[in-house]
Amino acid sequence: MHNAFLRSGLGKQNPYTFEVSLMGSRTIFTADPENIRAMLATQFNDFGKGQRFRTDWFELMGNSIFNIDGDAWHTSRQRLRSLFTRQRVSDLVCFERHIQAMLPMLAGGHPVNMKDVLSRFALDVSADFSLGRQVNSLSSKQDDDVFEAFERIRHTQSLIERLGPLNFLVPRRGFRRDLEALNSFLDPSIEKAISMSEAELAEMDKTDHGWTLLHACAGVSRDARYLRDEMVSILIAGRDTTATTMSWTFYELAQNPDVLAELRREIENAVGVGVDARLPTYQDLKSMSFVTQVLSETLRLYPNAPFNIRAASKDTSLPRGGGPDGNGPVGVTAGTQIIYSTHVLQLRDDLNLYEFPLQEFYPRRWESWTPRPWTYIPFNGGPRICIGQQLALTEMAYVLVRVFQRYESVELGQNMLSERRRSKETGWMRRGTGPDSVERFVSSKLRMASEITLAPRGSVDLVFVE
């Protein structure tokens, strides 16, 4: 899809907003901040997820907050907002419980596939925080069927999404079998939460003892299908977004030892390293500015959702894409699907002038640089901005700090070095209009795969040094 966006924009009056016909249906592609601001904020009521998106995602997410529009979405948002208060986000005990299982796996000086390790860590944390369930995919194979089912579901759902009107070609038998396995995993927790009285749920919320997102949701609805849909959505969001972002973060740190050295100095000064280390608090994490800069830079280069979708809920318009030069308003009829690329948007040189190339990993840029409005939206924006943004950032910061309290450095595994030598290109986007432009984009340091989130293609083998 990334490649298609870049190729399709060649020769257009406005290469960042253009339309194509997919199976006879008009689809608009855009990476223009004015159009994205219109859809997500200033013309919010004119656009929604749309029927096609809801149909494609219904088997997986049902009527969860990620898959509904209008009053139903607003009600769900209001219900869930209170679940992500600072009090909840700042409770780091859950993270530490699973960090203790992860840290020993990085020892020994041998290559570790961090994509796999972090996917397991994130699933364990997400299940613990959301359900109070211990999946233990890091430390045990006893529930590995849940982890494997998640992997297959993610792969199949990404195919369904990418193929659009042709997704009827995607085989669904195995997909539905995996969904049944996921439902079977969730059912005992949901049934137990439903059986609790309102007084029991209120007391649990008051004391925090055993409190989970599931219990909070059960406090507003006892409908099993509602609870299932919300839990699946939260599990997927909690697992995939943090796992992929952290995979990219460790990958970049392995290639930029100077950045890692500065990061570790900040960690050492704030909470100590090695035998002098202490557990970081929420306030510690917030005070570490370079940790924040490293995560911001990773999310800029590798946004979780490289493409997102909206559909016009009525006849309306977008600010850019029409007229003789492509910079005037463009009409959008009801039902028209608009695909916007956060990934392309955040790497547009013409929007964010900065002395250091935007295609390069350089966290220090954030010390004195602020992106123009609506050119940096890794968590989306407007009323539908990611409700779990602070939880995700806290979890990722905690992982970074705890790993580098114990380990001094991280290096690319031997197979990653070989792959790097084979690739002459290091940029992510093309410049100019020559035939090598698209090649520059796809011949990256580590190939990317859009599987719900922007994940590394293949393993990310890294060696940690104590």
C-alpha positions, 0 to 999 in steps of 0.5 A: 500500500505504501508503494502504491501511494508513492507510485500513484502520486507520480505525475499528479497535480497534487501527489499527496491527494489523488483519487483512484478507482478500485473495483468501480468505487472512487477512493481518495488517497491523501497525506495532506495535513489540511485534509487529515485535520478536516476528517479528524477534527474540523469536519469530524461529523462529515466522516466516520469509519464507514460501512466497508470498514465496519464489515471488514473488521466486524468478525474480529472487533464487532461493535467495539469503539474502534468499529462504530460511528455516531452516537454509539461511538460517543457513548462507548468513548465516554464509557472507556475514557474513565478507564485510562485516568492518570491513576490507572496509567501510573500503576507500574506494578503490572509492567514490572511483573512481566519485565522480570520474565523478559530481562533474563531472556536477553542475557547470554550475548546471543541474538534474540528476536526482539519482535517475538519477545516484545510481542509476547511481553505486550500480550502478557501485559495487555491480558494482565491489565485488561483481564487480570489473566496471566498468559505467560507467553514469555515464560511458559509454552502452556498458553502458547496457543493464544499467542499463536492464534493472535499472530494468525488473526493479525495476519489474516485481518491485514489481508482482509484489510489490504484486499478491500473489495477483493477480500472475499478471496481470503480463506476464513475457516482458519481465521474463524477457528482462531477467533473461537479460540480467542473467545474461549480464552476470554469467556471465563473472565467475562462470565466471572465479571458479569456474575459480580454484583455492582457493590463488588465492582464498586469496591474493587474500583475503590481499592484497586485490588484486582481491578482490571479494564474488564471489571470497569467495563462490566460496571457499565454493561453486563452484555457479554458481546459488548464486553467481548468486543471491547476486550478484543479491541483493547487486547489488540491495541495494547499488544500490537502498538507497543510491541511494534514500536518497541521493536523499531526502537531497539532496532534503531538504538542498535544502529545508533550507539551514540544515541543509546549512550546518551539514553543510558546516561539519562537513565543512570542519572535518574534511577541508576543502572546495574547494582545501583538501579532502583525501580522507576516511578511514573514521575521518573519516567515523565522527567526523562526528556531524552527517553521521550525524544527517542520514543517520539522519533520512533513514532515519527519514522514508524507510526503504528497505523501507517494507513487509516481509513475514513468514509464520507457520511454525507456529501461534503468536501475536503480542503485540498485535492481539487482545481487545476493545480490540485490545491483547491477543494475537492468534492466528496460524495457520501460513501466515498472512502478516503485512505490517509497515510500517517507514514507518508505525512510524517516524512514529508520534507516540504512540510517540516523543514529541519536541518537534519533529514527527516528520513534519519533517526535523530531524537535530538531534533525534538529538543528544539523542533516542533512539527507543524500542526497535523503533520505528526499524528502517531496516535491520530487526532481530534475526538478519536485520538487514541484513548490509550495513548498515555498508557502506551507511552508509559509502558514503552518508556518503562521497558526502555528504562528497565532494559537499559538499567541492566544492559549497557548496549545492544547490537545488531545480530550477525544476520542483521549485519549481513542484511544491512550490507546487502542494502545500499539504501538507508532512506525511507522515502524518495526524493525527486521523480526519477525511477529510483525514487520508489526503490529508495523507499522499499530498499530500506534498512529493514523491510516494513510490513503493514499487518494492522500495525507497521511491523518489521518484516521478519525477525529483529535479531539483536544482541544485548551486552551487560 
